Amino acid sequence: MSHQPGSRGFDLDAAFKTFGAVGIAISAALIVAVLALTDPFGEYVTASPALLGTLLYGALVVAVGYTTYALRRG
């Protein structure tokens, strides 16, 4: 199977980047879910769950945004 210069085939690099971005997003979402559901900090954190969820969601948005930026740049 030869690759000809004018043909558009499957872009393996883009597929790996997309797979990595999806993996990072799923990992971050699972971390946020575990932190939100298990309350691992107990008495050390006295903020409301809504505030903690908002902060963790903001961190997730920043992480996914940076990942998207890095993948588009590369």
Backbone bond lengths (Angstrom), bond angles and torsions (degrees), N, CA, C in turn:
res aa  C-N    CA-C-N  psi(-1)  N-CA   C-N-CA  omega(-1)  CA-C   N-CA-C  phi
1 M - - - 1.452 - - 1.521 107.69 -
2 S 1.304 115.92 110.77 1.462 119.76 -176.72 1.525 110.62 -99.58
3 H 1.307 113.94 150.87 1.465 120.14 178.60 1.518 108.40 -99.80
4 Q 1.313 116.21 121.62 1.450 120.37 -179.91 1.522 109.17 -99.32
5 P 1.334 118.23 142.19 1.462 122.35 -173.62 1.524 114.88 -56.07
6 G 1.287 120.21 -33.48 1.456 121.76 -175.93 1.524 115.02 -87.78
7 S 1.315 118.12 -10.10 1.466 120.19 -173.76 1.527 111.01 -88.68
8 R 1.322 114.82 147.99 1.473 121.12 176.25 1.515 107.75 -103.45
9 G 1.305 116.39 109.64 1.457 121.15 178.64 1.514 110.58 -104.67
10 F 1.289 115.26 -165.14 1.460 122.29 178.95 1.522 108.91 -74.03
11 D 1.326 117.20 124.31 1.463 122.36 -178.77 1.530 108.72 -87.96
12 L 1.317 116.03 98.74 1.454 121.82 -175.78 1.521 112.02 -65.82
13 D 1.324 117.81 -37.46 1.463 121.63 179.56 1.527 110.79 -62.16
14 A 1.310 117.13 -45.76 1.467 120.89 179.18 1.527 110.71 -65.22
15 A 1.327 117.00 -35.68 1.464 120.41 179.10 1.526 110.62 -65.26
16 F 1.338 117.68 -42.17 1.460 120.70 178.30 1.524 111.24 -66.20
17 K 1.323 117.27 -39.87 1.457 120.47 178.04 1.529 110.99 -64.00
18 T 1.305 116.97 -42.21 1.462 120.92 178.44 1.528 110.46 -64.92
19 F 1.320 116.51 -43.85 1.459 121.10 178.14 1.528 110.53 -59.77
20 G 1.326 117.34 -42.63 1.459 121.69 178.04 1.515 112.10 -63.89
21 A 1.328 116.77 -42.49 1.463 120.65 179.74 1.524 111.11 -64.28
22 V 1.311 116.78 -42.03 1.464 120.46 178.83 1.527 110.02 -66.00
23 G 1.323 116.87 -40.54 1.463 120.70 177.68 1.512 112.59 -62.10
24 I 1.330 117.22 -41.97 1.458 121.22 177.83 1.519 110.30 -64.97
25 A 1.314 117.29 -43.05 1.466 120.46 -179.81 1.523 111.47 -63.39
26 I 1.329 117.08 -42.58 1.466 120.37 179.19 1.532 110.07 -65.63
27 S 1.326 117.45 -42.44 1.460 120.96 178.82 1.516 111.50 -61.06
28 A 1.323 116.43 -46.05 1.463 120.19 -179.97 1.526 110.75 -63.76
29 A 1.317 117.12 -40.82 1.469 120.37 179.05 1.527 111.09 -63.92
30 L 1.317 117.02 -40.13 1.458 120.16 178.83 1.528 111.55 -67.16
31 I 1.321 117.47 -39.11 1.462 120.63 177.22 1.522 110.22 -62.29
32 V 1.323 116.20 -45.11 1.470 120.43 178.81 1.528 110.21 -61.72
33 A 1.311 117.39 -42.46 1.468 121.24 -179.28 1.522 111.16 -63.74
34 V 1.322 116.71 -43.35 1.467 119.72 179.92 1.520 110.24 -65.15
35 L 1.320 117.80 -44.16 1.464 120.36 178.52 1.528 111.35 -62.32
36 A 1.315 116.18 -40.23 1.463 119.56 -178.21 1.532 111.91 -70.39
37 L 1.316 117.76 -35.15 1.459 120.78 -174.28 1.533 114.30 -88.08
38 T 1.323 118.34 -25.97 1.456 119.49 -173.33 1.517 114.56 -101.94
39 D 1.323 118.91 -16.09 1.466 123.26 -179.16 1.534 110.69 51.05
40 P 1.337 117.86 62.23 1.463 120.32 -174.42 1.531 113.54 -71.47
41 F 1.322 118.09 -17.02 1.458 119.96 -175.50 1.525 112.61 -89.67
42 G 1.315 117.24 -13.39 1.453 122.11 175.14 1.516 114.10 53.41
43 E 1.325 115.93 -122.61 1.455 120.94 -175.91 1.518 113.00 -78.97
44 Y 1.318 118.34 -9.61 1.459 120.54 -178.52 1.518 112.13 -70.67
45 V 1.319 116.84 -29.26 1.464 122.07 -179.57 1.518 107.79 -114.57
46 T 1.328 116.42 120.70 1.462 119.56 -177.36 1.523 112.07 -110.55
47 A 1.334 118.55 10.27 1.463 121.62 178.42 1.525 109.34 -73.76
48 S 1.311 115.68 159.16 1.461 119.86 -179.93 1.528 110.32 -70.72
49 P 1.320 117.47 154.01 1.465 120.27 177.43 1.528 112.69 -59.64
50 A 1.337 116.86 -31.33 1.465 119.22 178.83 1.530 110.71 -65.33
51 L 1.319 117.07 -40.32 1.463 120.29 178.50 1.523 110.65 -66.66
52 L 1.314 116.39 -44.89 1.462 119.17 178.69 1.527 111.38 -62.26
53 G 1.316 116.77 -41.98 1.455 120.20 177.95 1.517 112.25 -62.56
54 T 1.323 116.06 -39.58 1.461 120.09 178.37 1.521 111.08 -64.73
55 L 1.325 117.01 -43.42 1.465 120.42 179.11 1.528 111.46 -65.43
56 L 1.324 116.65 -42.77 1.463 119.68 179.32 1.528 111.57 -67.48
57 Y 1.328 116.69 -37.12 1.464 119.92 177.06 1.528 110.07 -65.34
58 G 1.319 116.48 -40.32 1.466 120.06 177.24 1.517 111.41 -61.33
59 A 1.337 116.52 -41.70 1.465 120.00 177.37 1.526 111.12 -63.84
60 L 1.319 116.62 -38.62 1.462 120.64 177.79 1.527 110.94 -63.90
61 V 1.322 116.96 -42.59 1.462 120.87 179.09 1.527 110.36 -62.92
62 V 1.327 117.11 -42.29 1.466 120.61 178.59 1.524 110.25 -63.82
63 A 1.325 117.60 -43.79 1.465 120.73 -179.52 1.523 111.70 -63.11
64 V 1.316 116.79 -44.85 1.466 120.00 179.70 1.527 110.38 -68.75
65 G 1.322 117.00 -38.49 1.467 120.08 177.45 1.512 111.83 -62.52
66 Y 1.332 116.84 -44.25 1.460 119.58 178.37 1.520 111.22 -64.67
67 T 1.330 116.80 -40.52 1.461 120.44 178.18 1.522 110.90 -61.71
68 T 1.312 116.61 -42.99 1.464 120.66 177.94 1.525 110.63 -62.50
69 Y 1.322 116.69 -43.94 1.465 121.52 178.80 1.532 110.26 -60.62
70 A 1.338 116.11 -46.94 1.460 119.92 -178.22 1.528 111.53 -64.56
71 L 1.336 116.92 -37.79 1.459 119.21 -179.72 1.521 111.61 -71.81
72 R 1.303 117.40 -35.97 1.479 119.56 178.99 1.518 111.02 -71.26
73 R 1.335 116.81 -32.54 1.448 121.18 -179.80 1.516 111.44 -72.77
74 G 1.341 115.93 -35.13 1.469 120.49 -175.04 1.454 110.79 -86.13
